[in-house]
Amino acid sequence: MRLFTTIALSAALLTLSACETLGGAMPTSLAGIAQAAGTLSTDITGFLGNLDMSNLMGSALEPLSGFVETGKSLMSGLNNLPAEATSGVDLSGFQNALGGIANFDLSKLMSSMGSEQMGMLDQLKSAAMNLGSQASALTGA
């Protein structure tokens, strides 16, 4: 019971951080979006590192959904930046990595079983790690 409580509390805190990655408002600059993407990357990799696969159908779905929605919001913000904000910057790697998060199929994950779920979560983790690298390259961190 204590383990379940710890897992539930961890999931709740990660959900909160996923929702707060954007700080309540969409960043309006490429640097802001890259910084928020770096935070999202850290949140996802931390969450997946502590994920209890036996409880995937329970408390894990909400944080994963929050991460995907944050990815979609960041992608939308990136797509809505004025052309001069991205002029001369190669964003293809960043967009691909962010797309790996934003387009993650939660319904497919939930309808999958065992090794297929693990494979999908590994892909999400890889996308998050790539996103972190791409975000760091954009912010110079």
C-alpha positions as CSV (number, residue, x, y, z in Angstrom):
1,M,0.0,0.0,0.0
2,R,2.8,2.4,0.8
3,L,4.4,1.7,-2.6
4,F,1.1,2.5,-4.3
5,T,0.8,5.7,-2.4
6,T,4.4,6.7,-3.3
7,I,3.7,5.9,-7.0
8,A,0.4,7.8,-7.0
9,L,2.0,10.8,-5.4
10,S,4.9,10.7,-7.8
11,A,2.5,10.5,-10.8
12,A,0.5,13.5,-9.4
13,L,3.6,15.6,-9.1
14,L,4.8,14.7,-12.6
15,T,1.4,15.5,-14.0
16,L,1.6,18.9,-12.3
17,S,5.1,19.5,-13.8
18,A,3.9,18.4,-17.2
19,C,1.1,20.9,-17.0
20,E,3.4,23.6,-15.7
21,T,6.1,23.1,-18.3
22,L,4.6,25.9,-20.2
23,G,4.3,28.0,-17.0
24,G,0.7,28.7,-17.8
25,A,1.5,30.5,-21.0
26,M,2.8,29.6,-24.4
27,P,6.4,30.9,-24.9
28,T,6.5,33.5,-27.6
29,S,10.1,33.0,-28.7
30,L,12.2,30.2,-30.1
31,A,14.4,30.3,-27.0
32,G,11.4,30.0,-24.8
33,I,10.0,27.1,-26.7
34,A,13.4,25.4,-26.7
35,Q,13.7,25.9,-23.0
36,A,10.2,24.5,-22.3
37,A,11.0,21.6,-24.6
38,G,14.2,20.9,-22.6
39,T,12.1,20.9,-19.4
40,L,9.6,18.6,-21.0
41,S,12.4,16.2,-22.0
42,T,13.7,16.1,-18.5
43,D,10.1,15.5,-17.1
44,I,9.5,12.6,-19.5
45,T,12.7,10.8,-19.0
46,G,12.4,11.2,-15.2
47,F,8.8,9.9,-15.3
48,L,9.7,6.9,-17.5
49,G,12.7,6.1,-15.4
50,N,10.3,5.6,-12.4
51,L,7.4,4.1,-14.2
52,D,5.7,1.0,-12.8
53,M,4.6,-1.0,-15.8
54,S,2.2,-3.0,-13.6
55,N,0.2,0.2,-13.1
56,L,0.3,1.6,-16.6
57,M,-3.4,1.5,-17.0
58,G,-3.8,3.5,-13.8
59,S,-1.9,6.5,-12.6
60,A,0.6,6.6,-15.5
61,L,-1.9,7.6,-18.2
62,E,-2.6,11.1,-16.9
63,P,1.0,12.2,-16.8
64,L,1.7,10.7,-20.2
65,S,-1.3,12.5,-21.6
66,G,-0.1,15.8,-20.1
67,F,3.3,15.3,-21.7
68,V,1.7,14.7,-25.1
69,E,-0.5,17.7,-24.8
70,T,2.5,19.9,-23.8
71,G,4.4,18.6,-26.8
72,K,1.4,19.5,-29.0
73,S,1.3,23.0,-27.5
74,L,5.0,23.5,-28.0
75,M,4.7,22.3,-31.6
76,S,1.8,24.7,-32.2
77,G,3.8,27.5,-30.7
78,L,6.8,26.7,-32.9
79,N,4.7,26.6,-36.0
80,N,3.1,30.0,-35.1
81,L,6.4,31.8,-34.6
82,P,7.0,34.6,-37.2
83,A,9.3,33.6,-40.0
84,E,12.0,36.1,-38.8
85,A,12.1,34.3,-35.5
86,T,13.3,31.1,-37.1
87,S,15.2,32.6,-40.1
88,G,18.5,30.9,-40.7
89,V,17.9,28.3,-38.0
90,D,17.7,24.6,-38.9
91,L,14.8,23.3,-36.9
92,S,14.3,19.9,-38.6
93,G,15.9,17.9,-35.8
94,F,14.1,19.8,-33.1
95,Q,10.7,19.5,-35.0
96,N,11.2,15.8,-35.5
97,A,12.1,15.2,-31.8
98,L,9.1,17.4,-30.6
99,G,6.9,15.5,-33.1
100,G,7.9,12.2,-31.5
101,I,6.4,13.5,-28.2
102,A,3.4,15.4,-29.7
103,N,2.4,12.5,-31.9
104,F,2.8,9.7,-29.4
105,D,-0.3,7.5,-29.6
106,L,-1.6,6.9,-26.1
107,S,-4.6,4.9,-27.3
108,K,-2.2,2.5,-29.2
109,L,-0.1,2.3,-26.0
110,M,-3.1,1.4,-23.9
111,S,-4.3,-1.3,-26.4
112,S,-0.9,-2.9,-26.6
113,M,0.5,-5.5,-24.2
114,G,3.9,-6.4,-22.7
115,S,6.8,-6.0,-24.9
116,E,4.9,-3.8,-27.4
117,Q,4.2,-1.3,-24.6
118,M,7.8,-1.4,-23.5
119,G,8.9,-0.8,-27.1
120,M,6.6,2.2,-27.4
121,L,7.7,3.6,-24.1
122,D,11.4,3.2,-25.2
123,Q,10.6,5.1,-28.4
124,L,9.0,7.9,-26.3
125,K,12.1,8.0,-24.0
126,S,14.4,8.1,-27.1
127,A,12.3,11.0,-28.5
128,A,12.5,12.8,-25.2
129,M,16.3,12.4,-25.0
130,N,16.6,13.6,-28.5
131,L,14.4,16.5,-27.8
132,G,16.6,17.4,-24.8
133,S,19.7,17.4,-27.0
134,Q,18.0,19.4,-29.7
135,A,16.7,21.9,-27.2
136,S,20.2,22.3,-25.7
137,A,21.7,22.9,-29.1
138,L,19.1,25.7,-29.7
139,T,19.6,27.4,-26.3
140,G,23.3,26.9,-26.2
141,A,23.1,25.1,-22.9
